[in-house]
């Protein structure tokens, strides 16, 4: 989820009707893993 210049990672638990915030960071600090494919 984007909130201004921040990115929020969250997890939804439908059974217990809860949302857990996993990470909230400025967009310049967010790590986007790269996908590496075998050659």
C-alpha positions in Angstrom: 0.0 0.0 0.0 1.3 3.5 -0.8 0.8 6.4 1.6 2.4 9.5 0.2 6.2 8.7 0.0 5.8 5.7 2.3 5.2 2.1 1.6 3.3 -0.2 4.0 3.4 -4.0 3.9 0.6 -5.7 5.8 -1.0 -9.0 6.4 -4.8 -9.6 6.6 -6.2 -12.3 8.9 -9.8 -12.6 7.7 -10.7 -15.3 10.2 -9.9 -13.0 13.2 -10.7 -9.8 11.3 -7.3 -8.3 11.9 -4.7 -6.4 9.8 -1.1 -6.7 10.9 1.4 -4.0 9.8 4.6 -5.8 8.8 6.7 -2.8 7.6 6.3 0.9 7.0 9.2 2.7 5.3 10.0 5.7 3.2 10.0 4.6 -0.5 13.7 5.2 -0.9 14.5 2.7 1.9 12.2 -0.1 0.7 14.0 -3.2 -0.5 12.6 -4.7 -3.7 14.1 -8.2 -4.1 15.3 -8.9 -7.7 14.2 -12.0 -9.5 17.2 -14.0 -10.7 16.6 -16.7 -13.3 19.0 -19.5 -14.0 20.9 -19.3 -17.3 
